[in-house]
Amino acid sequence: MTGISQPYPVTPDGRYFVVRGRLWRMSDPSLDPARRDALVRELMDARRKRDRARVDAAKRALGERGLPWWNDGTPDFNRYLAKNTPYADWFATIPAS
């Protein structure tokens, strides 16, 4: 992670951020910054144009959808409620906003 303040809590392993108690997969940290920026621009353009296929393609390229970007065999908990995952104890320590 960078020194930039995160608007949402990020799991200790950096795989997810949490919004309203739900885990959302982070972008693949191994992406080259220039490639990541280009994909984010593509994602935002696709969202503005309401092009669902392009949104899906950009999110998959970013690693936010599809197969997880990690390869240690840990299951993917994308979109699960944090309290129902192995992150429950960590999540319980996060102050309510």
MARLUMMAR-292971 format. One record per residue (C-alpha): x, y, z. Coordinates in pm, whole numbers, plus 50000, padded with zeros to 5 digits. Example, Ala and Ser with C-alpha at 12.3 -4.5 7.8 and 13.67 -1.06 7.14 Angstrom:
<rec><px>51230</px><py>49550</py><pz>50780</pz></rec>
<rec><px>51367</px><py>49894</py><pz>50714</pz></rec>
***
This chain:
<rec><px>50000</px><py>50000</py><pz>50000</pz></rec>
<rec><px>50108</px><py>50355</py><pz>49943</pz></rec>
<rec><px>50121</px><py>50633</py><pz>50201</pz></rec>
<rec><px>49793</px><py>50767</py><pz>50065</pz></rec>
<rec><px>49505</px><py>50763</py><pz>50312</pz></rec>
<rec><px>49252</px><py>50492</py><pz>50231</pz></rec>
<rec><px>48885</px><py>50600</py><pz>50239</pz></rec>
<rec><px>48778</px><py>50248</py><pz>50345</pz></rec>
<rec><px>48943</px><py>49992</py><pz>50574</pz></rec>
<rec><px>49175</px><py>49752</py><pz>50390</pz></rec>
<rec><px>49231</px><py>49398</py><pz>50517</pz></rec>
<rec><px>49575</px><py>49331</py><pz>50668</pz></rec>
<rec><px>49674</px><py>49122</py><pz>50365</pz></rec>
<rec><px>49572</px><py>49400</py><pz>50123</pz></rec>
<rec><px>49332</px><py>49179</py><pz>49929</pz></rec>
<rec><px>49005</px><py>49357</py><pz>50011</pz></rec>
<rec><px>48860</px><py>49687</py><pz>50121</pz></rec>
<rec><px>48540</px><py>49702</py><pz>50325</pz></rec>
<rec><px>48227</px><py>49905</py><pz>50247</pz></rec>
<rec><px>47924</px><py>49871</py><pz>50477</pz></rec>
<rec><px>48065</px><py>49548</py><pz>50616</pz></rec>
<rec><px>48119</px><py>49382</py><pz>50278</pz></rec>
<rec><px>48457</px><py>49278</py><pz>50133</pz></rec>
<rec><px>48546</px><py>49407</py><pz>49786</pz></rec>
<rec><px>48855</px><py>49280</py><pz>49606</pz></rec>
<rec><px>49140</px><py>49525</py><pz>49558</pz></rec>
<rec><px>49321</px><py>49568</py><pz>49227</pz></rec>
<rec><px>49618</px><py>49343</py><pz>49161</pz></rec>
<rec><px>49916</px><py>49516</py><pz>49327</pz></rec>
<rec><px>50158</px><py>49356</py><pz>49078</pz></rec>
<rec><px>50015</px><py>49563</py><pz>48791</pz></rec>
<rec><px>50253</px><py>49819</py><pz>48648</pz></rec>
<rec><px>50135</px><py>50166</py><pz>48766</pz></rec>
<rec><px>50100</px><py>50295</py><pz>48408</pz></rec>
<rec><px>49895</px><py>49988</py><pz>48311</pz></rec>
<rec><px>49679</px><py>50023</py><pz>48621</pz></rec>
<rec><px>49615</px><py>50393</py><pz>48547</pz></rec>
<rec><px>49517</px><py>50310</py><pz>48188</pz></rec>
<rec><px>49278</px><py>50040</py><pz>48309</pz></rec>
<rec><px>49121</px><py>50275</py><pz>48565</pz></rec>
<rec><px>49068</px><py>50536</py><pz>48292</pz></rec>
<rec><px>48909</px><py>50268</py><pz>48073</pz></rec>
<rec><px>48687</px><py>50160</py><pz>48364</pz></rec>
<rec><px>48571</px><py>50515</py><pz>48434</pz></rec>
<rec><px>48500</px><py>50579</py><pz>48065</pz></rec>
<rec><px>48304</px><py>50254</py><pz>48041</pz></rec>
<rec><px>48102</px><py>50346</py><pz>48350</pz></rec>
<rec><px>48019</px><py>50690</py><pz>48211</pz></rec>
<rec><px>47897</px><py>50525</py><pz>47890</pz></rec>
<rec><px>47713</px><py>50255</py><pz>48085</pz></rec>
<rec><px>47893</px><py>49988</py><pz>47884</pz></rec>
<rec><px>47864</px><py>49685</py><pz>48109</pz></rec>
<rec><px>48084</px><py>49461</py><pz>47895</pz></rec>
<rec><px>48370</px><py>49714</py><pz>47900</pz></rec>
<rec><px>48328</px><py>49767</py><pz>48276</pz></rec>
<rec><px>48352</px><py>49392</py><pz>48330</pz></rec>
<rec><px>48658</px><py>49362</py><pz>48104</pz></rec>
<rec><px>48837</px><py>49647</py><pz>48283</pz></rec>
<rec><px>48756</px><py>49508</py><pz>48628</pz></rec>
<rec><px>48882</px><py>49164</py><pz>48524</pz></rec>
<rec><px>49204</px><py>49317</py><pz>48387</pz></rec>
<rec><px>49249</px><py>49505</py><pz>48716</pz></rec>
<rec><px>49204</px><py>49178</py><pz>48907</pz></rec>
<rec><px>48886</px><py>49293</py><pz>49080</pz></rec>
<rec><px>48675</px><py>49021</py><pz>48915</pz></rec>
<rec><px>48742</px><py>48674</py><pz>48784</pz></rec>
<rec><px>49009</px><py>48451</py><pz>48930</pz></rec>
<rec><px>49189</px><py>48597</py><pz>49233</pz></rec>
<rec><px>49524</px><py>48760</py><pz>49163</pz></rec>
<rec><px>49690</px><py>48572</py><pz>49449</pz></rec>
<rec><px>49803</px><py>48214</py><pz>49406</pz></rec>
<rec><px>49850</px><py>48079</py><pz>49758</pz></rec>
<rec><px>49528</px><py>47876</py><pz>49752</pz></rec>
<rec><px>49338</px><py>48109</py><pz>49985</pz></rec>
<rec><px>48969</px><py>48125</py><pz>49888</pz></rec>
<rec><px>48822</px><py>48441</py><pz>49744</pz></rec>
<rec><px>48581</px><py>48619</py><pz>49979</pz></rec>
<rec><px>48488</px><py>48897</py><pz>49735</pz></rec>
<rec><px>48143</px><py>49041</py><pz>49821</pz></rec>
<rec><px>48112</px><py>48836</py><pz>50139</pz></rec>
<rec><px>48016</px><py>49007</py><pz>50463</pz></rec>
<rec><px>48341</px><py>49046</py><pz>50657</pz></rec>
<rec><px>48179</px><py>48909</py><pz>50973</pz></rec>
<rec><px>48122</px><py>48576</py><pz>50793</pz></rec>
<rec><px>48483</px><py>48529</py><pz>50681</pz></rec>
<rec><px>48824</px><py>48464</py><pz>50835</pz></rec>
<rec><px>48853</px><py>48846</py><pz>50853</pz></rec>
<rec><px>48576</px><py>48863</py><pz>51119</pz></rec>
<rec><px>48810</px><py>48915</py><pz>51416</pz></rec>
<rec><px>49003</px><py>49187</py><pz>51232</pz></rec>
<rec><px>48679</px><py>49353</py><pz>51119</pz></rec>
<rec><px>48545</px><py>49356</py><pz>51477</pz></rec>
<rec><px>48836</px><py>49585</py><pz>51572</pz></rec>
<rec><px>48744</px><py>49849</py><pz>51310</pz></rec>
<rec><px>48559</px><py>50142</py><pz>51466</pz></rec>
<rec><px>48212</px><py>50197</py><pz>51323</pz></rec>
<rec><px>48195</px><py>50504</py><pz>51103</pz></rec>
***
